[in-house]
Amino acid sequence: MKKIATGLIAILLAACSSIGTNFDEKKVQNIHEGVTTKADLISYFGEPTTRTVVAEGKEIYGWNYTHANALGKGNGKTLVVKILNGKVKSYSITQTRLK
């Protein structure tokens, strides 16, 4: 019985899945509109998951991370930063819980 329980635990642990690169959401407090640069963002959070050029001088950077277990439960978080002429114009962070 003990071997079966150990085997089931191993299977469940192996069935966990993560998408994106985990980032430290506590570092969001370091973002200051009109001051923080693209290089600052990358030093805080690593390379963004997505980069979108909206127009000349306007970009949107996104960091996404989701982690779920075999039962479909988990967490997700997304940071979206609008950049104007190399500096942060605005940003938002959302967190989700998968049930």
Backbone as numpy.savetxt, mean C-alpha at the origin, in Angstrom:
# Nx Ny Nz CAx CAy CAz Cx Cy Cz
-3.52 -37.64 15.26 -4.34 -36.45 15.26 -3.47 -35.19 15.26
-2.39 -35.24 16.04 -1.51 -34.09 16.14 -0.87 -33.79 14.77
-0.51 -34.83 14.03 0.08 -34.65 12.70 -0.92 -34.03 11.74
-2.18 -34.42 11.84 -3.22 -33.87 10.96 -3.40 -32.38 11.26
-3.48 -32.02 12.53 -3.65 -30.61 12.91 -2.46 -29.79 12.45
-1.26 -30.32 12.62 -0.06 -29.61 12.18 -0.08 -29.43 10.67
-0.50 -30.46 9.95 -0.59 -30.38 8.49 -1.60 -29.34 8.03
-2.76 -29.29 8.70 -3.78 -28.31 8.35 -3.29 -26.88 8.61
-2.62 -26.67 9.70 -2.06 -25.34 10.00 -1.05 -24.94 8.94
-0.21 -25.85 8.54 0.78 -25.56 7.50 0.11 -25.20 6.18
-0.95 -25.90 5.83 -1.67 -25.60 4.59 -2.30 -24.22 4.66
-2.93 -23.89 5.78 -3.57 -22.58 5.92 -2.55 -21.45 5.86
-1.41 -21.64 6.49 -0.37 -20.61 6.45 0.18 -20.44 5.04
0.33 -21.52 4.34 0.84 -21.46 2.97 -0.16 -20.81 2.03
-1.42 -20.82 2.38 -2.47 -20.28 1.52 -2.66 -18.78 1.68
-1.88 -18.12 2.51 -1.96 -16.67 2.64 -1.42 -16.02 1.38
-1.97 -14.86 1.06 -1.55 -14.18 -0.16 -1.44 -12.68 0.10
-0.43 -12.07 -0.51 -0.24 -10.62 -0.43 -0.05 -10.07 -1.83
-0.62 -8.89 -2.06 -0.48 -8.20 -3.34 0.01 -6.79 -3.05
0.98 -6.33 -3.82 1.54 -5.00 -3.63 2.72 -5.04 -2.69
3.21 -3.89 -2.35 4.32 -3.76 -1.42 3.82 -3.09 -0.15
4.04 -3.75 0.97 3.59 -3.19 2.24 4.33 -1.88 2.51
3.59 -0.89 2.98 4.19 0.40 3.31 3.74 0.82 4.70
4.54 1.67 5.33 4.28 2.12 6.69 3.35 3.33 6.65
2.06 3.10 6.95 1.09 4.19 6.89 1.35 5.27 7.94
2.13 4.98 8.95 2.47 5.99 9.96 3.31 7.12 9.36
4.01 6.81 8.27 4.85 7.83 7.62 4.03 8.86 6.84
2.72 8.64 6.73 1.86 9.61 6.04 1.95 10.97 6.73
2.20 10.96 8.03 2.32 12.23 8.77 3.50 13.07 8.28
4.43 12.46 7.53 5.57 13.20 6.97 5.22 13.94 5.68
4.04 13.68 5.12 3.63 14.33 3.88 3.08 15.72 4.18
3.63 16.71 3.49 3.17 18.09 3.65 2.89 18.68 2.27
1.65 19.09 2.05 1.24 19.62 0.76 2.08 20.85 0.40
2.57 20.85 -0.84 3.38 21.96 -1.33 4.84 21.90 -0.92
5.20 20.92 -0.08 6.58 20.81 0.42 7.21 19.47 0.04
6.50 18.38 0.32 7.03 17.03 0.10 7.21 16.77 -1.40
8.38 16.23 -1.77 8.70 15.98 -3.18 8.47 14.51 -3.54
8.54 14.22 -4.84 8.42 12.83 -5.30 9.52 11.98 -4.68
10.74 12.50 -4.61 11.86 11.76 -4.02 11.59 11.47 -2.54
10.99 12.42 -1.84 10.63 12.20 -0.43 9.64 11.04 -0.31
8.62 11.05 -1.17 7.61 9.99 -1.13 8.23 8.62 -1.32
9.13 8.52 -2.30 9.78 7.24 -2.57 10.66 6.81 -1.40
11.30 7.77 -0.75 12.12 7.41 0.42 11.24 6.94 1.59
10.03 7.47 1.71 9.13 7.07 2.79 8.45 5.72 2.52
7.99 5.52 1.27 7.11 4.39 0.96 7.65 3.41 -0.06
8.81 3.68 -0.64 9.33 2.84 -1.71 8.71 3.24 -3.04
9.03 2.49 -4.08 8.49 2.80 -5.41 6.96 2.63 -5.40
6.24 3.55 -6.01 4.78 3.43 -6.04 4.33 2.22 -6.88
3.19 1.69 -6.53 2.59 0.60 -7.28 2.14 1.09 -8.65
1.61 2.31 -8.68 1.16 2.92 -9.94 1.65 4.36 -10.04
1.92 4.77 -11.27 2.25 6.17 -11.58 1.44 6.55 -12.81
0.70 7.63 -12.71 -0.12 8.07 -13.82 0.20 9.53 -14.12
0.54 9.82 -15.37 0.75 11.20 -15.80 -0.60 11.71 -16.29
-1.11 12.74 -15.62 -2.42 13.29 -15.95 -2.28 14.37 -17.01
-1.30 15.22 -16.83 -0.99 16.30 -17.76 0.44 16.74 -17.45
0.97 17.62 -18.25 2.33 18.08 -18.00 2.42 18.69 -16.60
3.32 18.15 -15.80 3.51 18.63 -14.44 2.56 18.04 -13.42
1.59 17.23 -13.87 0.61 16.63 -12.96 0.71 15.12 -13.03
0.88 14.49 -11.85 0.98 13.04 -11.77 0.17 12.55 -10.58
-0.14 11.26 -10.62 -0.77 10.60 -9.47 0.05 9.36 -9.16
0.52 9.27 -7.92 1.25 8.09 -7.45 0.32 7.31 -6.54
0.41 5.98 -6.62 -0.41 5.15 -5.76 0.39 4.01 -5.16
0.14 3.74 -3.90 0.71 2.58 -3.20 -0.46 1.74 -2.72
-0.45 0.47 -3.08 -1.53 -0.45 -2.70 -0.93 -1.69 -2.06
-1.61 -2.17 -1.03 -1.18 -3.41 -0.39 -2.41 -4.13 0.15
-2.50 -5.43 -0.14 -3.58 -6.26 0.37 -3.00 -7.59 0.83
-3.45 -8.04 1.98 -3.02 -9.34 2.51 -4.28 -10.10 2.92
-4.38 -11.34 2.47 -5.55 -12.16 2.82 -5.10 -13.57 3.17
-5.89 -14.23 4.02 -5.58 -15.62 4.36 -6.45 -16.56 3.54
-6.33 -17.84 3.79 -7.06 -18.85 3.02 -8.57 -18.74 3.19
-9.01 -18.11 4.24 -10.44 -17.95 4.49 -10.99 -16.66 3.87
-10.13 -15.91 3.19 -10.57 -14.69 2.54 -10.60 -13.47 3.45
-10.10 -13.62 4.66 -10.06 -12.48 5.59 -8.69 -11.81 5.49
-8.69 -10.50 5.66 -7.41 -9.82 5.59 -7.56 -8.31 5.68
-6.52 -7.61 5.26 -6.46 -6.15 5.33 -5.97 -5.58 4.00
-6.37 -4.37 3.74 -5.86 -3.66 2.59 -5.66 -2.20 2.93
-4.76 -1.57 2.20 -4.55 -0.13 2.38 -4.07 0.47 1.07
-4.49 1.71 0.83 -4.15 2.41 -0.39 -3.79 3.85 -0.05
-2.68 4.31 -0.60 -2.26 5.70 -0.49 -2.24 6.27 -1.89
-2.96 7.37 -2.11 -2.99 8.04 -3.41 -2.49 9.47 -3.20
-1.50 9.85 -4.01 -0.90 11.18 -3.88 -0.95 11.89 -5.22
-1.55 13.08 -5.23 -1.57 13.92 -6.43 -0.37 14.86 -6.35
0.37 14.92 -7.46 1.61 15.69 -7.50 1.47 16.78 -8.56
1.89 17.98 -8.22 1.89 19.11 -9.15 3.28 19.71 -9.17
3.91 19.70 -10.33 5.26 20.24 -10.51 6.26 19.68 -9.50
6.19 18.37 -9.28 7.16 17.67 -8.45 6.90 17.68 -6.96
5.82 18.36 -6.51 5.52 18.41 -5.08 4.08 17.96 -4.83
3.85 17.48 -3.62 2.53 16.97 -3.26 1.50 18.09 -3.29
0.42 17.84 -4.04 -0.71 18.77 -4.05 -1.75 18.33 -3.04
-2.05 17.00 -3.01 -3.01 16.45 -2.05 -2.76 14.94 -1.94
-3.35 14.34 -0.91 -3.19 12.90 -0.72 -4.35 12.34 0.09
-4.55 11.03 -0.03 -5.55 10.36 0.80 -5.07 8.93 1.07
-5.47 8.43 2.22 -5.14 7.04 2.56 -6.43 6.37 3.03
-6.63 5.15 2.54 -7.78 4.37 2.96 -7.31 3.00 3.43
-8.04 2.47 4.39 -7.75 1.13 4.88 -9.03 0.32 4.83
-8.90 -0.93 4.43 -10.06 -1.81 4.34 -9.79 -3.10 5.12
-10.85 -3.71 5.57 -10.75 -4.99 6.25 -11.61 -5.96 5.46
-11.00 -7.03 5.01 -11.71 -8.05 4.25 -12.33 -9.04 5.22
-13.62 -9.29 5.09 -14.31 -10.19 6.02 -14.75 -11.44 5.33
